[in-house]
């Protein structure tokens, strides 16, 4: 997986686009999460919380 941003003159615009793409991919959160070892019990708890958040978000936008 690679994130690609083409620069056509405006470097600031390209940088903003790159930051937006990194945010959408969840790359920064993933790197932060992988920084330290995560116990399996903590991983399960985090995954359950993420799933609950996704479910609430879907319910909120489906109305």
N, C-alpha and C positions, 0 to 999 in steps of 0.2 A: 504494500500500500504506500503510495506516495502522494503528496499534495503538491500540486504544481500551480504556480502563479506566473503569468507572463507579464513582463514589465515593458510597457510601451511609452516611455517618457516620464510619467509621473511616479516617482519612487514612493512617495507618501501614500498614494492611492493603492499601489501594489502591496505595501506593507499592511494597510488596513484590510485589504482583501485576504491576505495570508492569515492575519489574526482571526478574521471571521471564519475562514475555512477550518483552522485549527480548533476553534471553539465548537463548530458544528460537528466535527469528527470526534470530539471528546478526547483529543490527544493529550492536552495539558492535564486533564483529570486523571487519565490513564497513567501518565508518567509519574504524577504525584502519588497515585495509589501504589504503584510498583516500587516506590523508593525503599520501602521497608517490607519485611516479611509480614504476611497477614495470616493469622491462625485460621484454620478451616472453620471454626465456629464463628469467628468474626466475619469471615467471607460470606457465610450463609446468611448471617444477620444483615449484612450490607446488601446482599442480592435481594433479600425479601423486602427491605426498605425501598430499594430502587424500583422493584416491580410494583410496589404499592403506589409510589409516586407516579410511575407511568400510567397505572390504571386510573388514578385520580385525574391525571391530565387528559386522558382519553375521554373520561366521563364528562369533564368540564367542556371539552370542545365538541362533543357529540350532541350537546343540547341545542 
